[in-house]
């Protein structure tokens, strides 16, 4: 911000025009002599955000802006794309971009990372993480869903997903995990483990389905998804997500 003299905006009706200022500086302009005479001060949208990773190297995150993680060295973002009841393991698949308000899991060395903001977002995937753009009260269940918070408990070496206690407030800029209660085993363990899928194919299979369904070896019915999280009714050649795993047909 540069200082103003009397003639800088001489003849300008400061009540009938808009002053655009860099993101995060509106209050400074509004409190500075000369600039404060503008009655309509508007902040420009940010071009980047700062993501902080704590000493544990992982966290949940949510931004009011669409973000591009593809070129951020040392930091990876993930969506929760699957859950396996028999092992109670959540599959986290790496994503390169995230939409505004989308919950993600981030992992990296402790520190601060600058992540670019993007205008266009076109990478949708199945995601069981719910973002919080403002402080949000979360209960243990929400209708047919059970809610889990990424936190550290006494005796843990690192944070894990634990069931919420009713009435817990989750701060803005975080995310929580939602799993259909019907998927949970009767004798569910206290916490859920995670496995990371960084984009490599995890299995090769003969994919045969009808109306988005596939029968496994034991006769159980599985739903077939494409990489955008959409149900596939008649799969052809390609990569699909089945039971939280990427498979190649």
C-alpha positions as CSV (number, residue, x, y, z in Angstrom):
1,X,0.0,0.0,0.0
2,X,1.4,3.4,-0.9
3,X,0.6,6.7,0.9
4,X,-1.9,9.1,-0.6
5,X,-1.6,12.8,-0.9
6,X,-4.5,15.3,-1.4
7,X,-4.5,15.1,-5.2
8,X,-4.2,11.3,-5.7
9,X,-8.0,10.8,-6.1
10,X,-8.9,14.5,-6.6
11,X,-12.3,14.7,-8.1
12,X,-13.1,11.0,-7.5
13,X,-16.5,10.3,-5.9
14,X,-15.3,7.8,-3.3
15,X,-18.8,6.9,-2.3
16,X,-19.8,5.9,-5.9
17,X,-17.0,3.6,-6.9
18,X,-15.4,0.3,-5.8
19,X,-11.9,-0.1,-4.4
20,X,-10.5,-3.6,-5.0
21,X,-7.7,-4.6,-2.6
22,X,-5.5,-7.7,-2.2
23,X,-7.0,-10.6,-0.2
24,X,-6.7,-10.1,3.6
25,X,-6.0,-6.4,3.5
26,X,-9.6,-4.9,3.6
27,X,-9.4,-3.9,7.3
28,X,-6.0,-2.3,6.7
29,X,-7.3,-0.1,3.9
30,X,-10.4,0.7,5.8
31,X,-8.4,2.0,8.7
32,X,-5.8,4.0,6.7
33,X,-6.2,7.7,6.0
34,X,-7.2,8.5,2.4
35,X,-8.1,4.9,1.5
36,X,-10.7,4.8,4.3
37,X,-12.7,7.4,2.4
38,X,-13.9,4.7,0.0
39,X,-17.2,3.4,1.2
40,X,-17.1,0.2,-0.9
41,X,-13.9,-1.8,-0.4
42,X,-13.8,-5.3,-1.9
43,X,-11.1,-7.9,-1.4
44,X,-9.9,-9.8,-4.4
45,X,-10.1,-13.6,-4.2
46,X,-6.9,-15.3,-2.9
47,X,-4.5,-17.0,-5.4
48,X,-3.2,-19.4,-2.8
49,X,-3.8,-20.8,0.7
50,X,-1.5,-22.1,3.4
51,X,-2.0,-25.7,4.6
52,X,-0.3,-26.5,7.9
53,X,0.8,-30.1,8.8
54,X,1.4,-30.8,12.5
55,X,4.1,-33.0,14.1
56,X,2.1,-36.1,13.3
57,X,2.4,-35.6,9.5
58,X,-1.3,-35.9,8.7
59,X,-4.6,-34.0,9.2
60,X,-8.0,-33.4,7.7
61,X,-8.6,-30.3,5.8
62,X,-11.3,-28.2,4.0
63,X,-11.0,-25.0,2.1
64,X,-13.7,-22.6,0.8
65,X,-11.7,-22.5,-2.5
66,X,-10.9,-25.2,-5.1
67,X,-7.2,-26.2,-4.8
68,X,-4.5,-27.7,-6.9
69,X,-2.2,-30.0,-5.0
70,X,-0.4,-31.5,-8.0
71,X,2.7,-29.3,-7.9
72,X,3.0,-28.9,-4.1
73,X,6.2,-30.7,-3.2
74,X,6.0,-32.8,-0.1
75,X,2.3,-32.6,0.4
76,X,-0.4,-35.1,-0.8
77,X,-4.2,-34.9,-0.6
78,X,-6.6,-37.8,-0.4
79,X,-10.3,-38.6,-0.6
80,X,-11.9,-41.5,1.4
81,X,-13.1,-43.8,-1.4
82,X,-13.8,-47.1,0.4
83,X,-14.3,-49.0,3.6
84,X,-13.8,-52.7,4.2
85,X,-15.9,-54.0,7.2
86,X,-13.9,-57.2,7.7
87,X,-10.7,-55.3,8.4
88,X,-12.3,-51.9,9.4
89,X,-9.9,-50.2,7.1
90,X,-10.6,-47.0,5.2
91,X,-9.1,-46.5,1.8
92,X,-7.7,-43.1,1.0
93,X,-7.0,-42.4,-2.7
94,X,-4.8,-39.6,-3.8
95,X,-6.4,-36.6,-5.6
96,X,-4.6,-33.8,-7.4
97,X,-7.4,-31.2,-7.1
98,X,-10.2,-30.6,-4.6
99,X,-13.4,-28.6,-4.9
100,X,-14.5,-25.7,-2.7
101,X,-15.8,-27.1,0.6
102,X,-14.6,-30.6,-0.1
103,X,-13.1,-32.6,2.8
104,X,-9.7,-34.1,2.2
105,X,-7.0,-35.9,4.1
106,X,-3.6,-34.3,3.8
107,X,-0.2,-35.9,4.5
108,X,3.4,-34.5,4.5
109,X,6.3,-33.5,6.6
110,X,5.5,-31.1,9.4
111,X,5.4,-27.5,8.2
112,X,3.5,-25.0,6.1
113,X,2.7,-25.6,2.4
114,X,1.5,-23.0,-0.2
115,X,-1.3,-24.5,-2.3
116,X,-2.6,-22.7,-5.4
117,X,-6.3,-21.7,-5.7
118,X,-7.9,-22.7,-9.0
119,X,-11.0,-21.4,-10.8
120,X,-12.1,-24.6,-12.5
121,X,-12.6,-27.9,-10.8
122,X,-13.5,-31.1,-12.7
123,X,-12.1,-34.0,-10.7
124,X,-15.0,-35.6,-8.8
125,X,-14.5,-38.8,-6.9
126,X,-16.4,-40.9,-4.3
127,X,-15.6,-39.3,-1.0
128,X,-16.7,-40.1,2.5
129,X,-15.0,-37.1,4.1
130,X,-17.3,-34.2,5.0
131,X,-15.7,-30.7,5.1
132,X,-16.5,-28.0,7.7
133,X,-16.3,-24.4,6.4
134,X,-17.4,-23.1,9.8
135,X,-17.4,-24.5,13.4
136,X,-19.8,-27.5,13.2
137,X,-21.5,-29.6,15.9
138,X,-21.2,-33.2,15.0
139,X,-22.9,-36.2,16.7
140,X,-22.0,-39.8,16.8
141,X,-24.6,-40.6,14.1
142,X,-26.4,-38.6,11.5
143,X,-29.4,-40.5,10.2
144,X,-28.1,-43.7,8.6
145,X,-24.5,-42.5,8.9
146,X,-21.9,-42.9,11.6
147,X,-19.3,-40.1,12.1
148,X,-15.6,-40.4,12.9
149,X,-13.1,-37.7,14.0
150,X,-9.4,-37.8,13.1
151,X,-7.8,-37.3,16.5
152,X,-5.2,-38.7,18.8
153,X,-6.1,-40.7,22.0
154,X,-4.1,-41.5,25.0
155,X,-1.6,-44.2,24.2
156,X,-1.7,-43.6,20.4
157,X,1.5,-42.8,18.6
158,X,-0.4,-41.0,15.9
159,X,-4.0,-39.8,15.2
160,X,-6.6,-42.2,14.0
161,X,-10.4,-42.1,13.2
162,X,-12.5,-42.4,16.3
163,X,-16.3,-42.2,16.8
164,X,-17.6,-38.8,17.7
165,X,-19.1,-38.1,21.0
166,X,-22.5,-36.4,20.7
167,X,-22.3,-32.6,20.6
168,X,-18.6,-32.4,19.6
169,X,-17.7,-29.1,17.9
170,X,-15.3,-29.5,15.0
171,X,-13.5,-26.4,14.0
172,X,-13.6,-24.7,10.6
173,X,-11.2,-25.9,7.9
174,X,-11.4,-29.6,9.0
175,X,-13.2,-32.7,7.8
176,X,-14.8,-35.8,9.4
177,X,-15.4,-39.3,8.1
178,X,-19.0,-40.6,7.4
179,X,-19.6,-44.3,7.0
180,X,-23.0,-45.9,6.6
181,X,-23.9,-47.5,9.9
182,X,-25.1,-50.6,8.1
183,X,-21.5,-51.2,6.9
184,X,-20.1,-51.4,10.4
185,X,-19.7,-54.8,12.1
186,X,-21.7,-55.5,15.2
187,X,-18.4,-55.8,17.2
188,X,-16.8,-52.7,15.7
189,X,-13.4,-51.8,17.0
190,X,-12.9,-48.4,18.7
191,X,-10.8,-46.8,15.9
192,X,-10.5,-47.2,12.2
193,X,-7.3,-47.8,10.3
194,X,-6.4,-46.3,6.9
195,X,-4.6,-47.4,3.8
196,X,-3.2,-45.1,1.2
197,X,-3.7,-45.5,-2.6
198,X,-1.3,-43.1,-4.3
199,X,-2.7,-43.9,-7.8
200,X,-1.2,-47.2,-8.6
201,X,-3.5,-50.0,-9.7
202,X,-4.0,-52.4,-6.8
203,X,-5.5,-55.4,-8.5
204,X,-6.3,-56.9,-12.0
205,X,-9.6,-58.5,-12.4
206,X,-12.2,-59.8,-14.9
207,X,-14.9,-57.2,-14.4
208,X,-18.3,-58.4,-15.3
209,X,-21.3,-56.4,-14.1
210,X,-24.9,-55.6,-14.7
211,X,-26.6,-52.5,-13.5
212,X,-23.5,-51.5,-11.6
213,X,-23.3,-54.7,-9.6
214,X,-20.6,-57.4,-9.4
215,X,-20.8,-60.7,-7.5
216,X,-17.6,-61.8,-5.7
217,X,-16.3,-65.3,-5.0
218,X,-18.6,-65.7,-2.0
219,X,-21.7,-64.4,-3.8
220,X,-21.6,-61.0,-2.2
221,X,-22.8,-58.1,-4.4
222,X,-20.3,-55.3,-5.0
223,X,-20.9,-51.9,-6.7
224,X,-18.7,-50.8,-9.6
225,X,-17.5,-47.2,-9.7
226,X,-15.5,-45.3,-12.2
227,X,-12.6,-43.0,-11.1
228,X,-15.1,-40.1,-10.8
229,X,-17.1,-42.0,-8.2
230,X,-20.0,-42.7,-10.6
231,X,-21.8,-46.1,-10.6
232,X,-20.9,-48.0,-13.8
233,X,-23.8,-50.1,-15.2
234,X,-22.0,-51.8,-18.1
235,X,-18.2,-51.7,-17.5
236,X,-15.9,-51.9,-20.6
237,X,-12.1,-51.8,-20.7
238,X,-10.6,-49.4,-18.2
239,X,-9.8,-48.8,-14.5
240,X,-12.6,-49.1,-11.9
241,X,-13.0,-48.9,-8.2
242,X,-14.5,-52.1,-6.6
243,X,-14.7,-52.6,-2.9
244,X,-12.3,-49.6,-2.3
245,X,-9.7,-51.0,-4.7
246,X,-8.7,-50.0,-8.2
247,X,-9.0,-52.8,-10.7
248,X,-8.2,-53.1,-14.4
249,X,-10.4,-54.8,-16.9
